[in-house]
Amino acid sequence: MNITRETAETVALQCLAWLAGNEDLLPVFMGATGVSESELREQAQDPVFLGSVLDFLLMDDAWIIACCEAQGLDPQLPMQARAALPGGEQVNWT
């Protein structure tokens, strides 16, 4: 199922909100990306940054499941949202 970019950004913002409220995982994300708290707020409207939030959460099934449960999202939705944001396109090398 394809989703619109607007829907993808909404899903990513929901995931970012969950991440921002996670005291254990937020510092890991900030350390991995080098983003500061102020940059986190500033870049929340940037589709590329939102893609990086989804990339991070999708690295671990437990993270994405916890996020989806907390936000009431279908567990497949973040991956679909990632594909709809910049940099999420499937690359076909053939």
N, CA, C and O atoms as a MOPAC input file, in Angstrom:
PM7 MOZYME 1SCF
protein

 N      0.83500 1    -1.17800 1     0.00000 1
 C      0.00000 1     0.00000 1     0.00000 1
 C      0.88100 1     1.24300 1     0.00000 1
 O      1.79700 1     1.36100 1     0.81400 1
 N      0.60800 1     2.15300 1    -0.89700 1
 C      1.33800 1     3.41100 1    -0.94700 1
 C      0.59400 1     4.45400 1    -0.12600 1
 O     -0.63500 1     4.51300 1    -0.13500 1
 N      1.35500 1     5.27100 1     0.57900 1
 C      0.74100 1     6.34700 1     1.35000 1
 C      1.26100 1     7.67600 1     0.82000 1
 O      2.31400 1     7.73200 1     0.18400 1
 N      0.52900 1     8.72900 1     1.08300 1
 C      0.95300 1    10.04700 1     0.61800 1
 C      2.11700 1    10.54500 1     1.45800 1
 O      2.36600 1    10.06800 1     2.56500 1
 N      2.81100 1    11.50600 1     0.90400 1
 C      3.93200 1    12.08700 1     1.63800 1
 C      3.43500 1    12.79300 1     2.89800 1
 O      4.09700 1    12.76300 1     3.93600 1
 N      2.27800 1    13.42200 1     2.80400 1
 C      1.70800 1    14.10100 1     3.97100 1
 C      1.41700 1    13.09400 1     5.09500 1
 O      1.71300 1    13.35800 1     6.26000 1
 N      0.84600 1    11.96200 1     4.74200 1
 C      0.58000 1    10.91400 1     5.72900 1
 C      1.89000 1    10.38200 1     6.29500 1
 O      2.00100 1    10.14100 1     7.49700 1
 N      2.87600 1    10.20000 1     5.43200 1
 C      4.18500 1     9.71500 1     5.86900 1
 C      4.81400 1    10.68500 1     6.87700 1
 O      5.38600 1    10.25600 1     7.87900 1
 N      4.70900 1    11.96800 1     6.61300 1
 C      5.26800 1    12.95600 1     7.53500 1
 C      4.52900 1    12.92800 1     8.86800 1
 O      5.14500 1    13.08300 1     9.92200 1
 N      3.22500 1    12.73200 1     8.82800 1
 C      2.43500 1    12.64300 1    10.06000 1
 C      2.85900 1    11.43100 1    10.88800 1
 O      3.03100 1    11.53100 1    12.10300 1
 N      3.02500 1    10.29600 1    10.22800 1
 C      3.47100 1     9.07900 1    10.91500 1
 C      4.85500 1     9.30600 1    11.52600 1
 O      5.09900 1     8.94000 1    12.67600 1
 N      5.75100 1     9.90600 1    10.75800 1
 C      7.10700 1    10.15800 1    11.25000 1
 C      7.08400 1    11.11600 1    12.44200 1
 O      7.86000 1    10.94600 1    13.38300 1
 N      6.21300 1    12.10700 1    12.41400 1
 C      6.09400 1    13.02800 1    13.55400 1
 C      5.57200 1    12.29900 1    14.78900 1
 O      6.00500 1    12.58600 1    15.90500 1
 N      4.65100 1    11.36300 1    14.59900 1
 C      4.17200 1    10.56500 1    15.72300 1
 C      5.31600 1     9.73100 1    16.30700 1
 O      5.44500 1     9.60300 1    17.52400 1
 N      6.12600 1     9.17800 1    15.43900 1
 C      7.28400 1     8.39700 1    15.89400 1
 C      8.30400 1     9.29800 1    16.59300 1
 O      8.89000 1     8.90700 1    17.60300 1
 N      8.51200 1    10.48700 1    16.06300 1
 C      9.42800 1    11.43100 1    16.69900 1
 C      8.92100 1    11.82900 1    18.08200 1
 O      9.70800 1    11.93700 1    19.02300 1
 N      7.62000 1    12.04800 1    18.21200 1
 C      7.04300 1    12.39100 1    19.51300 1
 C      7.27700 1    11.26400 1    20.51600 1
 O      7.62100 1    11.51600 1    21.67100 1
 N      7.08900 1    10.03100 1    20.07300 1
 C      7.34800 1     8.89000 1    20.95300 1
 C      8.82100 1     8.83800 1    21.34600 1
 O      9.15800 1     8.63200 1    22.51100 1
 N      9.68800 1     9.02600 1    20.36200 1
 C     11.12400 1     8.99200 1    20.61400 1
 C     11.53600 1    10.09300 1    21.58700 1
 O     12.34100 1     9.85900 1    22.48900 1
 N     10.99000 1    11.28200 1    21.40600 1
 C     11.33100 1    12.40400 1    22.28000 1
 C     10.92000 1    12.15100 1    23.72600 1
 O     11.53700 1    12.67800 1    24.65200 1
 N      9.88300 1    11.34600 1    23.91800 1
 C      9.43300 1    11.02000 1    25.26200 1
 C     10.10600 1     9.79900 1    25.86200 1
 O      9.82500 1     9.43300 1    27.00300 1
 N     10.97800 1     9.17400 1    25.11500 1
 C     11.66400 1     7.97100 1    25.58600 1
 C     13.03000 1     8.36500 1    26.14000 1
 O     13.96700 1     8.62500 1    25.38500 1
 N     13.13100 1     8.40400 1    27.46200 1
 C     14.35000 1     8.88500 1    28.12300 1
 C     15.56600 1     8.00800 1    27.86800 1
 O     16.70000 1     8.48100 1    27.94500 1
 N     15.33900 1     6.72900 1    27.56400 1
 C     16.46100 1     5.82800 1    27.30400 1
 C     16.93500 1     5.89300 1    25.86400 1
 O     18.13700 1     5.86000 1    25.60000 1
 N     16.00600 1     5.98400 1    24.93900 1
 C     16.34500 1     5.89100 1    23.51900 1
 C     16.69900 1     7.23100 1    22.88700 1
 O     17.50600 1     7.27900 1    21.95900 1
 N     16.11200 1     8.31300 1    23.37200 1
 C     16.38800 1     9.63000 1    22.78000 1
 C     17.87900 1     9.96600 1    22.79400 1
 O     18.39300 1    10.42600 1    21.77500 1
 N     18.60300 1     9.75600 1    23.90800 1
 C     20.04200 1    10.05400 1    23.88000 1
 C     20.81600 1     9.19800 1    22.87300 1
 O     21.81500 1     9.64800 1    22.31100 1
 N     20.35500 1     7.97100 1    22.64900 1
 C     21.01000 1     7.10100 1    21.66200 1
 C     20.82400 1     7.69500 1    20.26900 1
 O     21.77200 1     7.76000 1    19.48700 1
 N     19.59600 1     8.13200 1    19.95900 1
 C     19.31200 1     8.76500 1    18.67200 1
 C     20.14200 1    10.03600 1    18.51000 1
 O     20.75500 1    10.25500 1    17.46500 1
 N     20.15900 1    10.86400 1    19.53800 1
 C     20.89800 1    12.12200 1    19.45400 1
 C     22.39500 1    11.86900 1    19.29000 1
 O     23.07200 1    12.58700 1    18.55400 1
 N     22.90000 1    10.86600 1    19.96400 1
 C     24.31800 1    10.53500 1    19.82300 1
 C     24.64100 1     9.97300 1    18.44900 1
 O     25.68800 1    10.27600 1    17.87700 1
 N     23.75100 1     9.16300 1    17.92700 1
 C     23.97700 1     8.54800 1    16.61400 1
 C     23.90000 1     9.56900 1    15.49100 1
 O     24.62500 1     9.46100 1    14.50100 1
 N     23.02400 1    10.56200 1    15.63700 1
 C     22.82800 1    11.53900 1    14.56900 1
 C     23.60800 1    12.82900 1    14.79200 1
 O     23.85400 1    13.58000 1    13.84800 1
 N     23.99400 1    13.08600 1    16.03200 1
 C     24.69200 1    14.33000 1    16.33900 1
 C     23.76200 1    15.52400 1    16.46000 1
 O     24.22700 1    16.66300 1    16.51300 1
 N     22.46000 1    15.28800 1    16.50400 1
 C     21.47800 1    16.36400 1    16.58800 1
 C     21.34700 1    16.83500 1    18.03400 1
 O     21.35600 1    16.02700 1    18.96300 1
 N     21.22600 1    18.13400 1    18.21300 1
 C     21.01100 1    18.70600 1    19.54300 1
 C     19.51100 1    18.82200 1    19.79800 1
 O     18.70400 1    18.61900 1    18.89100 1
 N     19.14100 1    19.15200 1    21.03900 1
 C     17.72000 1    19.32600 1    21.35500 1
 C     17.09400 1    20.42800 1    20.51700 1
 O     15.97900 1    20.27200 1    20.01900 1
 N     17.79500 1    21.53300 1    20.35600 1
 C     17.21900 1    22.63200 1    19.56500 1
 C     17.10100 1    22.23800 1    18.09400 1
 O     16.12100 1    22.59000 1    17.43600 1
 N     18.08000 1    21.51700 1    17.58000 1
 C     18.00800 1    21.05500 1    16.19000 1
 C     16.88300 1    20.03700 1    16.00400 1
 O     16.25400 1    19.97600 1    14.94700 1
 N     16.64000 1    19.24400 1    17.04100 1
 C     15.55600 1    18.27000 1    16.99100 1
 C     14.22600 1    18.97500 1    16.75000 1
 O     13.41400 1    18.52500 1    15.94100 1
 N     14.00900 1    20.07600 1    17.45300 1
 C     12.77600 1    20.84600 1    17.28000 1
 C     12.74600 1    21.53300 1    15.91000 1
 O     11.72200 1    21.52400 1    15.22700 1
 N     13.86800 1    22.12400 1    15.52000 1
 C     13.93900 1    22.86300 1    14.25700 1
 C     13.72800 1    21.95300 1    13.05000 1
 O     13.06800 1    22.33800 1    12.08400 1
 N     14.27700 1    20.77000 1    13.10500 1
 C     14.25000 1    19.87800 1    11.94100 1
 C     13.02000 1    18.97900 1    11.89000 1
 O     12.88000 1    18.17000 1    10.97300 1
 N     12.13900 1    19.11400 1    12.86000 1
 C     10.95300 1    18.25300 1    12.90800 1
 C     10.05100 1    18.42600 1    11.68700 1
 O      9.21500 1    17.56400 1    11.41600 1
 N     10.20600 1    19.51000 1    10.95800 1
 C      9.38900 1    19.72900 1     9.76000 1
 C     10.12400 1    19.34900 1     8.47300 1
 O      9.57000 1    19.48100 1     7.38200 1
 N     11.35700 1    18.88200 1     8.59500 1
 C     12.16000 1    18.51400 1     7.43500 1
 C     11.91100 1    17.04100 1     7.07900 1
 O     12.22200 1    16.15900 1     7.88000 1
 N     11.36200 1    16.76600 1     5.90400 1
 C     11.07900 1    15.37700 1     5.52200 1
 C     12.31500 1    14.47200 1     5.52200 1
 O     12.20700 1    13.28000 1     5.81100 1
 N     13.46800 1    15.02100 1     5.20600 1
 C     14.69500 1    14.21400 1     5.22100 1
 C     15.02500 1    13.80600 1     6.65500 1
 O     15.37800 1    12.65500 1     6.91000 1
 N     14.91000 1    14.74400 1     7.58400 1
 C     15.15900 1    14.44200 1     8.99100 1
 C     14.14300 1    13.42300 1     9.50400 1
 O     14.50000 1    12.49300 1    10.22700 1
 N     12.89200 1    13.60100 1     9.13200 1
 C     11.85800 1    12.65800 1     9.56200 1
 C     12.17000 1    11.24800 1     9.04400 1
 O     11.90100 1    10.25500 1     9.72000 1
 N     12.73200 1    11.17600 1     7.85500 1
 C     13.16800 1     9.88000 1     7.33300 1
 C     14.24700 1     9.26400 1     8.20000 1
 O     14.26500 1     8.05000 1     8.40400 1
 N     15.15700 1    10.10300 1     8.71700 1
 C     16.22400 1     9.58000 1     9.58000 1
 C     15.66400 1     9.07600 1    10.90400 1
 O     16.19600 1     8.13100 1    11.48500 1
 N     14.59700 1     9.70300 1    11.37900 1
 C     13.93900 1     9.22600 1    12.60200 1
 C     13.39400 1     7.81700 1    12.35800 1
 O     13.59400 1     6.91200 1    13.16800 1
 N     12.71000 1     7.65000 1    11.24100 1
 C     12.16300 1     6.32800 1    10.91400 1
 C     13.27000 1     5.31300 1    10.66900 1
 O     13.15800 1     4.16600 1    11.10200 1
 N     14.34000 1     5.71300 1     9.98000 1
 C     15.47200 1     4.80700 1     9.76200 1
 C     16.00300 1     4.29400 1    11.09400 1
 O     16.27100 1     3.10300 1    11.25000 1
 N     16.15200 1     5.20600 1    12.05100 1
 C     16.67400 1     4.84100 1    13.35800 1
 C     15.74700 1     3.84400 1    14.05900 1
 O     16.19200 1     2.79300 1    14.51900 1
 N     14.47900 1     4.17700 1    14.13500 1
 C     13.54600 1     3.30000 1    14.84500 1
 C     13.38800 1     1.94800 1    14.16600 1
 O     13.20400 1     0.93300 1    14.83700 1
 N     13.45700 1     1.92900 1    12.85200 1
 C     13.29300 1     0.67900 1    12.11000 1
 C     14.49700 1    -0.25200 1    12.22800 1
 O     14.45200 1    -1.38600 1    11.75100 1
 N     15.56600 1     0.21400 1    12.85700 1
 C     16.73500 1    -0.64800 1    13.06000 1
 C     16.45800 1    -1.76300 1    14.06800 1
 O     17.13800 1    -2.78900 1    14.06000 1
 N     15.46600 1    -1.56700 1    14.93200 1
 C     15.20800 1    -2.54900 1    15.98200 1
 C     13.70600 1    -2.83000 1    16.06200 1
 O     12.90200 1    -1.92200 1    16.27500 1
 N     13.34800 1    -4.08600 1    15.89000 1
 C     11.92700 1    -4.44800 1    15.92800 1
 C     11.27400 1    -4.04300 1    17.24600 1
 O     10.12900 1    -3.59200 1    17.25400 1
 N     11.97500 1    -4.19600 1    18.34100 1
 C     11.39900 1    -3.86100 1    19.65100 1
 C     11.07500 1    -2.37500 1    19.73200 1
 O     10.05900 1    -1.99500 1    20.31300 1
 N     11.92800 1    -1.53200 1    19.15700 1
 C     11.68700 1    -0.08100 1    19.19400 1
 C     10.43800 1     0.26300 1    18.39300 1
 O      9.57200 1     0.99900 1    18.86400 1
 N     10.35200 1    -0.26800 1    17.19200 1
 C      9.23900 1     0.10300 1    16.32200 1
 C      7.93000 1    -0.46600 1    16.85000 1
 O      6.88500 1     0.17400 1    16.73700 1
 N      7.97900 1    -1.65600 1    17.42200 1
 C      6.76600 1    -2.23800 1    18.00600 1
 C      6.30500 1    -1.40900 1    19.20200 1
 O      5.11500 1    -1.12000 1    19.33200 1
 N      7.22900 1    -1.02900 1    20.06800 1
 C      6.87200 1    -0.20600 1    21.23400 1
 C      6.29400 1     1.13400 1    20.79700 1
 O      5.31000 1     1.60800 1    21.36400 1
 N      6.90300 1     1.73300 1    19.79900 1
 C      6.43100 1     3.01500 1    19.28100 1
 C      5.02500 1     2.87200 1    18.71100 1
 O      4.14300 1     3.67100 1    19.02200 1
 N      4.81900 1     1.86900 1    17.88800 1
 C      3.51100 1     1.67100 1    17.24800 1
 C      2.42800 1     1.37200 1    18.27500 1
 O      1.31100 1     1.87600 1    18.16700 1
 N      2.75200 1     0.56200 1    19.26200 1
 C      1.77900 1     0.26400 1    20.30900 1
 C      1.40300 1     1.53100 1    21.07000 1
 O      0.22700 1     1.77600 1    21.33900 1
 N      2.39800 1     2.32600 1    21.41100 1
 C      2.15600 1     3.55400 1    22.17500 1
 C      1.36800 1     4.58100 1    21.37000 1
 O      0.55000 1     5.31200 1    21.92800 1
 N      1.61200 1     4.64100 1    20.05700 1
 C      0.98200 1     5.64900 1    19.21200 1
 C     -0.25900 1     5.13000 1    18.48700 1
 O     -0.90800 1     5.87700 1    17.75600 1
 N     -0.58800 1     3.86600 1    18.68500 1
 C     -1.76500 1     3.29800 1    18.03400 1
 C     -1.61400 1     3.15300 1    16.53300 1
 O     -2.58000 1     3.31000 1    15.78600 1
 N     -0.40800 1     2.85300 1    16.09400 1
 C     -0.12300 1     2.71200 1    14.66000 1
 C     -0.01400 1     1.24400 1    14.27600 1
 O      0.41300 1     0.40700 1    15.07300 1
 N     -0.40400 1     0.94700 1    13.04800 1
 C     -0.16300 1    -0.37800 1    12.49400 1
 C      1.35400 1    -0.54100 1    12.38100 1
 O      2.02400 1     0.37000 1    11.89500 1
 N      1.91400 1    -1.67500 1    12.81700 1
 C      3.37300 1    -1.85200 1    12.78600 1
 C      4.00100 1    -1.76900 1    11.39000 1
 O      5.21000 1    -1.56500 1    11.27800 1
 N      3.21000 1    -1.92300 1    10.33000 1
 C      3.73200 1    -1.80800 1     8.96400 1
 C      3.80200 1    -0.35400 1     8.49200 1
 O      4.50700 1    -0.04200 1     7.53200 1
 N      3.08100 1     0.51800 1     9.16000 1
 C      2.96200 1     1.90200 1     8.70400 1
 C      4.28700 1     2.67300 1     8.70800 1
 O      4.53500 1     3.41200 1     7.75500 1
 N      5.14500 1     2.54700 1     9.71200 1
 C      6.41000 1     3.29200 1     9.66400 1
 C      7.28700 1     2.92700 1     8.45700 1
 O      7.93700 1     3.79800 1     7.87900 1
 N      7.30600 1     1.65800 1     8.08100 1
 C      8.10100 1     1.25600 1     6.90600 1
 C      7.49300 1     1.84900 1     5.64200 1
 O      8.21900 1     2.29800 1     4.75600 1
 N      6.17800 1     1.85300 1     5.55500 1
 C      5.51500 1     2.45200 1     4.40300 1
 C      5.77100 1     3.95800 1     4.36800 1
 O      5.98300 1     4.53700 1     3.30300 1
 N      5.74800 1     4.57800 1     5.53800 1
 C      6.02100 1     6.01700 1     5.62000 1
 C      7.45200 1     6.29900 1     5.19200 1
 O      7.71400 1     7.28000 1     4.49700 1
 N      8.37200 1     5.44700 1     5.60300 1
 C      9.77700 1     5.66200 1     5.23900 1
 C      9.95000 1     5.62800 1     3.73500 1
 O     10.71100 1     6.41800 1     3.17600 1
 N      9.25300 1     4.72200 1     3.07900 1
 C      9.36400 1     4.60300 1     1.62000 1
 C      8.81800 1     5.83700 1     0.91200 1
 O      9.23100 1     6.13700 1    -0.20900 1
 N      7.89500 1     6.55900 1     1.55300 1
 C      7.28100 1     7.73800 1     0.93500 1
 C      8.05800 1     9.02700 1     1.18300 1
 O      7.74600 1    10.06400 1     0.60000 1
 N      9.07000 1     8.96300 1     2.04800 1
 C      9.86500 1    10.15600 1     2.34700 1
 C     11.16000 1    10.15000 1     1.54200 1
 O     11.57800 1     9.09500 1     1.06300 1
 N     11.80800 1    11.31400 1     1.38300 1
 C     13.05600 1    11.37400 1     0.61400 1
 C     14.10200 1    10.38500 1     1.12600 1
 O     14.34500 1    10.28100 1     2.32800 1
 N     14.71000 1     9.66700 1     0.19500 1
 C     15.73900 1     8.69400 1     0.54500 1
 C     15.20200 1     7.31200 1     0.84000 1
 O     15.97700 1     6.38700 1     1.08300 1
 N     13.88800 1     7.15400 1     0.82200 1
 C     13.29400 1     5.87400 1     1.15000 1
 C     12.91800 1     5.04000 1    -0.04300 1
 O     12.33300 1     3.96700 1     0.10400 1
 N     13.24700 1     5.52100 1    -1.22600 1
 C     12.88600 1     4.80400 1    -2.44300 1
 C     13.62400 1     3.47600 1    -2.51500 1
 O     14.76700 1     3.36400 1    -2.07100 1
 N     12.96700 1     2.48000 1    -3.07400 1
 C     13.60800 1     1.19100 1    -3.30500 1
 C     14.55100 1     1.34000 1    -4.49000 1
 O     14.16800 1     1.84900 1    -5.54300 1
 N     15.78000 1     0.89400 1    -4.30600 1
 C     16.76800 1     0.98800 1    -5.37400 1
 C     16.82400 1    -0.35300 1    -6.09600 1
 O     16.96500 1    -1.40500 1    -5.47200 1
 N     16.71200 1    -0.29800 1    -7.40800 1
 C     16.80700 1    -1.49300 1    -8.23200 1
 C     18.10800 1    -1.39900 1    -9.02000 1
 O     18.23600 1    -0.57000 1    -9.92200 1
 N     19.05700 1    -2.24000 1    -8.68100 1
 C     20.38500 1    -2.15600 1    -9.27000 1
 C     20.51100 1    -2.94700 1   -10.57200 1
 O     21.59600 1    -3.00200 1   -11.15200 1
 N     19.44400 1    -3.54900 1   -11.03200 1
 C     19.56800 1    -4.34000 1   -12.25700 1
 C     19.20000 1    -3.55200 1   -13.46900 1
 O     19.25000 1    -4.07300 1   -14.58300 1

